[in-house]
């Protein structure tokens, strides 16, 4: 591994594992592997030069299109390869990301694929009805009341290709009642979600199996079939739906579920459900988040996934003597995760006191401290392990001397610093991956305070311990040496991405008073925004959409700035007008300041209230470069 400036390191930060060639490292920066390949650093500096501070969320619509295109291409390839007679269609589940900058881009880049949306609530259904082109599919899942089902009938009468998925017998009875009430020639398509014996694996395994929240049992399926037949709705019953969990890392449970659902589909088809023509395999197509080869999260490719679905349904159809059904998917994580990148500046390194400049050596030091200093200065590859052991032994002795009152606080500080320096240098010199060295990394790990909220921007890390790829956006031509723990700025100890020996993250040793250092968190486009919470009342990051034109140049558009303090308070139902009057009154009634001082403080107060809650830092002038010549400045 080459570590000198100008030489790239092999497989830095596992980029070949998780990035799907969407990002590349060029010289010192990580760049978008598209068109003119601008760096994330260049784009970040461009936005910050416009006055925006705090964390940034960058959206890349071309990556949404890439995922949709890849999904359709692989399934259509498998259809052709196996001479499958059904078609492939997909919808995006809105629960994964309902934000308008994403949805608008999604619908724009997916026009050629007849791509649709899936809704699980009334509000999501309104988004689907207003954003899905007429003719593109809409599926409606989740528990539904009479009003929601009525909205589906309205959508059908608008001309939408909409399918209501029945989650229980009660919903079917409501559909029958609403159909009688509307007495319309146009009725939504009807799907039935089946409760399979098969289940998934991992955190979301409970989405499948007999104890799952949704779906009809075999007994309920037969009852539903009879109700549809009795009320002359069997001609509208055209889809069987199942789902065995999000982020399916193992392909085996899907195969088992496909066989079970396929046979249910075939039985109903042969029973007389002539309009039945679609099998919806739900979502769950996994995304590779790991930065480490030994800890990858999925054991299959999209090619294998599509081959298995098409081949198994062809075999079942052949053995049961039925036509091969259309295949639907509702993969959301696969479509959305890669399009968004969170960029956040490092504010401080909390262990930088362990530097040579922090030593407070005396003219005459205790003998063990002097020996520690000599060990550090004489340390080399040959003696590193021996000197390392000596230094750890000396530290124990010196701490005991401090407890007994024989050395003072300066001596203890010098002990900690020198041992830390010896450990850090020994790890670099030895670099043999032994358990001893891995354990010592906990001792020298650096704490990086980063200007973001994990609860707002990475809720799956906090709630589910889902790891996201993270790396600096610059200095990638220099080997990072600091075992890193990342602290967010919330007042909560859970806002920490701790250093793990088995999944280590190394960052650079930098001085934030002299240069800016940004971390990028990748694959954050699925669930993180919609699940993000205002813990400590931190709002969403400033977001921007990066569009590439026909010349390969990028344009920054659709900038949505982080909410200011008063807007956040208004969101959680504070009376901000009352707060405004209260603060002004307290200033007016203060007896410790004069009128001129009141006016000055009031101006400062209103300035601060107009800002967001993220920490403000002074921009380091020598680290910010002018925007690239090909970056455009649209009005937004």
SEVO-948508 format. One line per 10 residues: their letters; for each residue x, y, z of C-alpha. Coordinates in Angstrom, 3 decimals. Layout:
N
A> X:Y:Z; ...
% end
This chain:
636
XXXXXXXXXX> 0.000:0.000:0.000; 1.504:3.294:-1.076; 1.033:6.161:1.317; 3.016:9.066:-0.099; 1.226:12.114:-1.450; 0.102:11.730:-5.031; -0.120:7.923:-4.794; -3.534:6.396:-4.215; -3.931:3.662:-1.635; -5.341:0.289:-2.632
XXXXXXXXXX> -9.048:-0.106:-1.785; -9.243:2.942:0.471; -12.296:2.851:2.750; -13.700:-0.176:0.895; -14.956:1.961:-1.968; -14.871:-1.023:-4.336; -17.218:-2.913:-1.993; -20.082:-0.457:-1.468; -19.940:2.275:-4.128; -21.023:0.251:-7.196
XXXXXXXXXX> -18.610:2.411:-9.189; -20.706:5.509:-8.438; -17.719:7.225:-6.838; -14.014:7.110:-7.598; -10.898:8.412:-5.930; -8.803:10.768:-8.042; -5.556:11.967:-6.496; -6.609:13.264:-3.064; -10.406:13.510:-3.385; -13.462:11.341:-3.842
XXXXXXXXXX> -15.297:12.218:-7.038; -18.648:11.472:-8.653; -17.989:8.909:-11.363; -20.181:10.667:-13.907; -19.606:13.131:-16.726; -16.705:15.481:-15.803; -16.256:13.701:-12.449; -16.341:16.685:-10.074; -15.141:16.045:-6.532; -17.397:16.164:-3.499
XXXXXXXXXX> -14.931:18.660:-2.058; -15.412:20.983:-5.047; -19.213:20.810:-4.752; -19.096:21.299:-0.980; -16.859:24.341:-1.312; -19.110:25.719:-4.043; -22.165:25.552:-1.751; -20.303:26.917:1.274; -19.000:29.836:-0.787; -22.644:30.830:-1.158
XXXXXXXXXX> -22.910:31.254:2.599; -24.351:27.915:3.701; -22.873:26.285:6.814; -23.469:23.147:8.800; -24.105:19.706:7.299; -25.112:19.322:3.649; -27.242:16.654:1.988; -26.331:16.258:-1.673; -28.756:14.533:-4.049; -27.662:12.979:-7.351
XXXXXXXXXX> -30.685:12.180:-9.583; -28.503:10.401:-12.149; -27.933:7.682:-9.537; -31.688:7.222:-9.129; -31.981:6.703:-12.874; -29.044:4.305:-12.853; -30.711:2.110:-10.224; -34.065:2.042:-12.022; -32.380:1.298:-15.339; -30.284:-1.476:-13.790
XXXXXXXXXX> -33.331:-3.057:-12.137; -35.358:-3.113:-15.361; -32.387:-4.197:-17.475; -31.584:-7.200:-15.308; -35.168:-8.423:-15.098; -35.732:-7.916:-18.833; -32.479:-9.767:-19.534; -33.658:-12.695:-17.397; -37.085:-12.649:-19.109; -35.415:-12.901:-22.496
XXXXXXXXXX> -32.844:-15.471:-21.376; -35.465:-17.844:-19.936; -38.064:-17.087:-22.626; -40.453:-15.924:-19.926; -43.870:-14.785:-21.190; -44.758:-12.343:-18.414; -43.592:-8.730:-18.068; -41.680:-6.885:-15.377; -42.918:-3.766:-13.597; -41.828:-1.859:-10.505
XXXXXXXXXX> -43.100:0.792:-8.121; -41.300:2.850:-5.495; -42.573:2.569:-1.894; -43.069:6.138:-0.670; -42.339:5.191:2.958; -38.649:4.957:1.989; -38.377:8.642:1.047; -41.315:11.011:0.552; -39.317:14.250:0.269; -40.256:16.323:-2.807
XXXXXXXXXX> -36.717:16.891:-4.096; -36.325:13.121:-4.257; -39.802:12.226:-5.545; -39.780:14.923:-8.239; -36.389:13.702:-9.457; -37.521:10.073:-9.264; -40.552:10.646:-11.461; -38.581:12.768:-13.922; -35.808:10.222:-14.521; -38.143:7.197:-14.623
XXXXXXXXXX> -40.563:8.328:-17.357; -39.324:5.865:-19.970; -39.881:2.887:-17.655; -43.563:3.422:-16.797; -42.394:3.398:-13.191; -44.955:3.971:-10.452; -45.408:4.584:-6.738; -46.613:2.564:-3.757; -48.569:4.248:-0.965; -49.200:3.099:2.594
XXXXXXXXXX> -51.203:6.010:3.973; -53.722:8.611:2.807; -51.083:11.321:2.523; -48.816:9.025:0.524; -51.759:8.093:-1.690; -52.314:11.767:-2.512; -48.621:12.048:-3.475; -48.983:8.964:-5.661; -52.163:10.212:-7.334; -50.687:13.631:-8.084
XXXXXXXXXX> -47.201:12.510:-9.174; -47.714:9.194:-10.989; -48.358:9.551:-14.728; -51.711:8.183:-15.864; -51.180:4.557:-16.824; -48.166:3.947:-14.613; -48.927:1.589:-11.725; -49.910:2.644:-8.216; -50.141:0.024:-5.486; -51.762:0.744:-2.113
XXXXXXXXXX> -50.591:-1.329:0.841; -51.057:-1.185:4.589; -54.207:-0.923:6.683; -56.988:1.075:5.028; -60.259:2.605:6.151; -63.324:3.481:4.104; -61.984:6.935:3.236; -58.678:5.590:1.935; -60.415:2.952:-0.154; -62.718:5.656:-1.529
XXXXXXXXXX> -59.658:7.654:-2.567; -58.520:4.585:-4.528; -61.861:4.535:-6.358; -61.487:8.243:-7.143; -57.976:7.566:-8.498; -59.326:4.765:-10.671; -61.947:7.107:-12.109; -59.175:9.601:-12.885; -57.694:6.921:-15.114; -54.957:5.715:-12.768
XXXXXXXXXX> -53.717:2.135:-12.968; -54.233:1.524:-9.255; -54.262:-1.694:-7.220; -55.675:-1.972:-3.698; -53.840:-4.661:-1.751; -56.148:-6.359:0.742; -54.511:-6.840:4.148; -57.536:-8.431:5.853; -61.072:-9.675:5.233; -62.476:-6.484:6.758
XXXXXXXXXX> -60.832:-4.407:4.020; -62.393:-6.556:1.316; -65.813:-6.076:2.908; -65.229:-2.302:2.863; -64.195:-2.451:-0.811; -67.483:-4.227:-1.557; -69.439:-1.510:0.288; -67.568:1.360:-1.403; -68.007:-0.257:-4.807; -71.759:-0.417:-4.159
XXXXXXXXXX> -71.767:3.229:-3.069; -69.755:4.534:-6.045; -71.610:2.358:-8.554; -68.882:3.295:-11.007; -67.944:1.541:-14.235; -64.288:1.865:-13.201; -63.110:-0.219:-10.244; -59.537:-0.340:-8.913; -57.602:-3.529:-9.448; -57.537:-5.762:-6.389
XXXXXXXXXX> -54.535:-7.514:-4.904; -54.301:-9.807:-1.912; -51.314:-9.918:0.389; -50.656:-13.457:1.548; -49.215:-14.410:4.922; -46.522:-16.919:4.067; -45.050:-19.623:6.221; -41.672:-18.485:4.836; -39.896:-15.628:6.604; -36.850:-13.499:5.976
XXXXXXXXXX> -33.693:-13.149:8.018; -32.132:-10.394:10.079; -33.728:-7.336:11.671; -36.804:-7.342:9.412; -37.458:-11.112:9.389; -40.803:-10.603:11.136; -42.185:-9.071:7.909; -42.790:-12.656:6.791; -43.996:-15.815:8.518; -47.238:-16.658:10.300
XXXXXXXXXX> -46.659:-14.027:12.986; -46.223:-11.198:10.484; -48.294:-8.052:10.795; -49.866:-8.190:7.320; -51.525:-10.658:4.988; -54.183:-13.307:4.769; -53.826:-16.898:5.933; -54.796:-19.792:3.661; -58.217:-19.942:5.335; -58.767:-16.205:4.850
XXXXXXXXXX> -57.606:-16.464:1.231; -60.336:-18.979:0.468; -62.898:-16.775:2.227; -61.717:-13.736:0.249; -61.922:-15.683:-3.000; -65.538:-16.628:-2.288; -66.444:-13.036:-1.379; -64.893:-11.708:-4.597; -66.786:-14.296:-6.591; -70.075:-13.646:-4.789
XXXXXXXXXX> -69.937:-9.880:-5.322; -68.759:-10.089:-8.934; -65.345:-8.590:-8.210; -63.313:-11.631:-9.250; -62.679:-10.012:-12.638; -60.786:-7.224:-10.816; -58.630:-9.579:-8.724; -55.301:-9.566:-10.534; -52.374:-9.554:-8.066; -50.891:-11.712:-5.304
XXXXXXXXXX> -48.496:-9.832:-3.050; -45.973:-10.939:-0.438; -43.053:-9.365:1.408; -40.505:-11.102:3.624; -38.446:-8.172:4.863; -36.240:-5.203:4.089; -32.510:-5.550:3.357; -32.607:-9.273:2.544; -28.950:-10.155:2.822; -29.475:-13.847:2.034
XXXXXXXXXX> -31.090:-15.082:-1.189; -32.263:-18.432:0.239; -35.391:-17.147:2.086; -36.555:-15.387:-1.087; -36.382:-18.645:-3.065; -38.415:-20.429:-0.418; -40.991:-17.627:-0.318; -41.238:-17.557:-4.122; -42.068:-21.249:-4.256; -44.757:-20.825:-1.609
XXXXXXXXXX> -46.289:-17.671:-3.117; -46.016:-19.073:-6.636; -47.996:-22.151:-5.700; -50.638:-20.007:-3.966; -50.872:-17.912:-7.126; -51.206:-21.020:-9.329; -53.864:-22.585:-7.090; -56.022:-19.438:-7.201; -55.507:-19.127:-10.945; -56.613:-22.708:-11.545
XXXXXXXXXX> -59.492:-22.262:-9.105; -61.064:-19.724:-11.462; -59.369:-16.377:-10.813; -58.964:-15.785:-14.533; -58.009:-12.084:-14.220; -55.165:-12.928:-11.833; -52.004:-12.071:-13.755; -49.411:-10.502:-11.419; -47.141:-11.617:-8.599; -45.783:-8.796:-6.454
XXXXXXXXXX> -42.660:-9.952:-4.615; -42.533:-6.808:-2.482; -39.306:-5.066:-1.556; -36.222:-6.182:0.285; -33.591:-6.115:-2.452; -30.473:-5.470:-0.384; -27.838:-2.750:-0.554; -24.197:-3.349:0.331; -23.290:-0.950:3.143; -20.085:-2.610:4.340
XXXXXXXXXX> -16.647:-1.066:3.943; -14.939:-4.327:4.946; -14.745:-7.458:2.807; -15.092:-9.814:5.789; -18.371:-8.198:6.858; -20.378:-7.831:3.641; -24.157:-7.720:4.082; -25.471:-9.575:1.019; -24.551:-12.875:-0.610; -26.114:-12.378:-4.045
XXXXXXXXXX> -26.115:-10.046:-7.040; -29.036:-8.399:-8.809; -28.424:-10.814:-11.681; -28.864:-13.815:-9.391; -31.916:-12.205:-7.785; -33.682:-11.610:-11.108; -32.664:-15.034:-12.472; -34.121:-16.789:-9.434; -37.427:-14.901:-9.593; -37.961:-15.503:-13.318
XXXXXXXXXX> -36.710:-19.103:-13.383; -38.732:-20.229:-10.346; -41.967:-18.632:-11.579; -41.461:-20.167:-15.018; -40.991:-23.622:-13.462; -44.047:-23.284:-11.206; -46.206:-21.983:-14.056; -45.144:-24.871:-16.270; -45.780:-27.519:-13.623; -49.207:-26.041:-12.747
XXXXXXXXXX> -50.249:-25.444:-16.352; -50.838:-21.696:-16.070; -49.671:-18.619:-17.917; -46.544:-16.995:-16.527; -47.504:-13.941:-14.415; -46.186:-10.423:-14.643; -43.604:-9.762:-11.939; -43.835:-6.673:-9.736; -41.251:-5.401:-7.260; -41.460:-2.669:-4.640
XXXXXXXXXX> -37.762:-2.222:-3.943; -37.137:1.133:-2.305; -33.789:0.897:-0.556; -32.128:-0.320:-3.766; -33.505:2.625:-5.744; -33.011:5.447:-3.229; -30.059:4.760:-0.942; -27.181:5.607:-3.282; -28.533:8.952:-4.508; -27.848:10.946:-1.310
XXXXXXXXXX> -24.586:11.807:0.442; -24.324:13.612:3.766; -21.338:15.963:4.089; -20.432:17.275:7.537; -17.451:19.307:8.763; -15.232:18.155:11.607; -15.252:20.764:14.373; -12.680:19.431:16.786; -10.402:16.515:17.638; -10.768:15.746:21.323
XXXXXXXXXX> -7.562:13.804:21.876; -5.146:16.216:20.288; -3.677:16.972:23.672; -1.695:13.774:23.165; 0.820:15.524:20.913; 4.443:16.337:21.483; 3.625:20.047:21.675; 1.454:19.325:24.736; 4.345:17.905:26.783; 5.286:19.848:29.934
XXXXXXXXXX> 8.693:18.336:30.578; 10.718:19.741:33.466; 14.442:20.383:33.742; 14.560:17.349:36.013; 11.888:14.686:35.382; 11.173:11.512:37.370; 13.441:8.728:36.023; 10.578:6.674:34.529; 9.264:9.693:32.617; 12.710:10.450:31.277
XXXXXXXXXX> 12.977:6.837:30.197; 9.585:7.054:28.467; 10.840:10.089:26.555; 14.002:8.232:25.532; 11.954:5.178:24.446; 9.806:7.357:22.219; 12.758:9.090:20.592; 14.623:5.812:19.989; 11.597:3.847:18.724; 12.092:2.039:15.402
XXXXXXXXXX> 10.741:-1.012:13.600; 13.306:-3.332:15.209; 12.664:-2.399:18.830; 9.022:-1.283:18.563; 7.393:-4.266:20.286; 9.900:-4.342:23.157; 9.709:-0.578:23.747; 5.941:-0.700:23.538; 5.789:-3.271:26.321; 8.265:-1.253:28.399
XXXXXXXXXX> 6.187:1.903:28.024; 2.978:0.198:29.147; 4.779:-1.196:32.168; 6.202:2.245:33.004; 2.767:3.814:32.760; 1.317:1.448:35.351; 4.180:2.246:37.686; 3.847:6.000:37.180; 0.086:5.990:37.766; 0.678:4.114:40.987
XXXXXXXXXX> 3.249:6.749:41.990; 0.683:9.468:41.278; -1.927:7.727:43.456; 0.625:7.595:46.266; 1.432:11.278:45.867; 5.043:10.893:44.652; 4.561:12.615:41.279; 2.399:15.617:40.328; -0.220:16.381:37.681; 2.352:17.565:35.104
XXXXXXXXXX> 4.172:14.253:35.482; 0.942:12.319:35.013; 0.089:14.368:31.891; 3.546:13.716:30.437; 3.082:9.998:31.136; -0.219:9.839:29.268; 1.100:11.813:26.302; 4.341:9.862:25.928; 2.667:6.467:26.196; 0.037:7.521:23.666
XXXXXXXXXX> 2.759:8.674:21.262; 4.667:5.405:21.699; 1.551:3.287:21.149; 0.562:5.251:18.045; 4.040:5.054:16.526; 4.402:1.346:17.388; 1.147:0.447:15.656; 2.307:2.184:12.482; 5.761:0.569:12.616; 4.587:-2.955:13.381
XXXXXXXXXX> 1.354:-2.998:11.362; 1.004:-6.775:11.802; -2.691:-6.967:12.660; -2.119:-8.889:15.912; -4.782:-8.884:18.627; -2.399:-6.998:20.904; -2.150:-4.073:18.495; -5.888:-4.090:17.798; -6.589:-3.785:21.523; -4.142:-0.915:21.824
XXXXXXXXXX> -6.026:1.037:19.156; -8.774:1.615:21.714; -6.221:3.459:23.824; -5.165:5.890:21.096; -8.432:6.394:19.220; -9.218:9.969:18.286; -12.630:11.498:18.934; -13.838:13.599:16.003; -16.598:16.078:16.825; -18.655:16.396:13.619
XXXXXXXXXX> -21.263:19.073:12.904; -24.351:16.892:12.423; -26.971:14.947:14.372; -26.971:11.162:14.067; -30.609:11.146:15.218; -31.615:13.524:12.420; -29.446:12.235:9.565; -28.535:8.613:10.443; -31.446:7.322:12.549; -30.901:3.724:11.404
XXXXXXXXXX> -27.432:3.844:12.926; -28.830:4.973:16.240; -31.871:2.691:16.232; -30.630:-0.411:14.418; -26.821:-0.104:14.450; -26.879:0.005:10.647; -23.437:1.087:9.485; -23.028:3.538:6.627; -19.860:3.988:4.562; -17.952:7.006:5.878
XXXXXXXXXX> -14.734:8.614:4.686; -13.104:12.027:4.352; -13.658:13.809:1.049; -10.034:14.968:0.821; -6.524:13.752:1.762; -7.199:10.376:0.201; -3.630:10.253:-1.094; -2.400:10.126:2.511; -2.705:7.072:4.698; -4.994:7.831:7.685
XXXXXXXXXX> -3.499:6.757:10.993; -6.009:7.721:13.682; -8.440:5.043:14.878; -11.568:7.208:14.831; -14.679:7.584:16.931; -17.225:10.056:15.568; -19.224:12.247:17.948; -22.235:14.227:16.758; -23.177:17.558:18.381; -26.317:16.375:20.192
XXXXXXXXXX> -26.446:16.334:23.963; -26.763:12.560:23.969; -24.113:9.893:24.463; -25.871:7.701:21.871; -24.859:10.205:19.207; -21.575:8.385:18.687; -20.176:6.096:16.005; -17.596:4.304:18.075; -14.367:2.776:16.853; -14.640:-0.983:16.403
XXXXXXXXXX> -11.621:-3.245:16.145; -13.361:-5.631:13.761; -14.788:-2.801:11.595; -12.154:-0.103:12.015; -12.389:3.440:10.688; -9.183:5.456:10.348; -9.100:9.200:9.753; -6.373:11.791:9.330; -4.550:13.690:12.033; -5.486:17.270:11.167
XXXXXXXXXX> -5.513:20.700:12.795; -8.996:22.148:12.270; -7.741:25.630:13.187; -5.649:25.591:10.020; -7.698:23.568:7.534; -11.209:22.250:7.066; -11.862:18.514:7.091; -15.159:17.064:5.874; -16.590:13.588:6.332; -19.008:12.055:3.838
XXXXXXXXXX> -21.664:9.516:4.861; -22.870:7.485:1.887; -26.012:5.472:1.043; -28.214:7.725:3.178; -31.027:8.203:0.640; -33.352:5.482:1.984; -35.324:5.914:5.230; -32.821:8.261:6.918; -34.651:11.462:6.024; -38.170:10.269:6.761
XXXXXXXXXX> -37.165:8.620:10.053; -34.892:11.471:11.167; -35.979:13.127:14.397; -35.509:16.604:15.845; -33.559:15.375:18.859; -32.211:18.488:20.627; -34.252:20.323:17.965; -31.647:19.894:15.247; -33.371:20.208:11.895; -32.672:18.649:8.511
XXXXXXXXXX> -29.338:19.521:6.839; -29.250:22.041:4.041; -29.948:20.007:0.913; -29.034:20.555:-2.723; -29.621:18.646:-5.952; -26.685:18.177:-8.326; -27.710:18.049:-11.983; -25.369:17.274:-14.896; -25.966:18.861:-18.296; -25.151:17.576:-21.762
XXXXXXXXXX> -21.618:19.003:-21.535; -20.877:17.103:-18.345; -20.941:20.217:-16.156; -22.894:20.234:-12.919; -25.502:22.671:-11.688; -26.496:23.083:-8.047; -30.265:23.463:-7.810; -33.233:23.123:-5.456; -31.318:24.302:-2.392; -33.428:23.960:0.748
XXXXXXXXXX> -31.716:25.558:3.717; -31.917:24.083:7.196; -34.803:25.472:9.213; -34.053:28.340:11.549; -34.626:28.099:15.286; -38.062:29.723:15.280; -39.307:27.516:12.432; -38.289:24.404:14.359; -40.099:25.656:17.457; -43.156:26.406:15.333
XXXXXXXXXX> -43.038:22.854:13.947; -43.470:21.395:17.428; -46.369:23.767:18.133; -44.753:26.488:20.193; -46.394:29.887:19.882; -43.438:31.637:18.278; -45.179:34.996:18.342; -45.490:34.700:22.113; -41.825:33.644:22.392; -40.835:36.658:20.300
XXXXXXXXXX> -42.828:39.033:22.526; -41.525:37.393:25.702; -37.873:37.718:24.703; -38.338:41.327:23.618; -40.161:42.169:26.857; -37.368:40.687:28.978; -34.832:42.843:27.164; -37.019:45.936:27.502; -37.434:45.372:31.239; -33.763:44.632:31.934
XXXXXXXXXX> -32.238:47.117:34.399; -28.584:46.249:33.707; -28.405:47.707:30.169; -29.234:51.054:28.573; -31.427:51.653:25.513; -28.531:51.562:23.038; -27.395:48.258:24.482; -30.983:46.924:24.321; -31.228:47.772:20.646; -27.877:46.146:19.919
XXXXXXXXXX> -28.752:42.973:21.821; -32.176:42.788:20.197; -30.555:42.935:16.771; -28.170:40.132:17.712; -31.021:38.081:19.190; -33.057:38.276:15.976; -29.982:37.397:13.954; -29.408:34.259:16.027; -33.097:33.289:15.868; -32.900:33.411:12.079
XXXXXXXXXX> -30.081:30.826:12.029; -30.298:27.047:12.311; -29.168:25.094:15.368; -26.018:23.608:13.867; -22.745:24.983:15.168; -21.184:27.891:13.338; -17.478:27.821:12.589; -15.108:30.315:11.069; -14.274:29.344:7.516; -10.572:28.692:7.034
XXXXXXXXXX> -9.657:30.942:4.146; -6.736:28.970:2.798; -8.769:25.779:2.525; -11.585:27.132:0.417; -10.992:27.449:-3.267; -13.138:29.324:-5.792; -15.831:27.297:-7.573; -14.752:25.345:-10.609; -15.174:27.197:-13.924; -17.761:24.681:-15.146
XXXXXX> -20.020:25.050:-12.094; -23.133:27.034:-12.962; -25.106:29.372:-10.717; -28.827:29.095:-11.452; -31.495:31.102:-9.737; -33.215:29.096:-7.039
% end
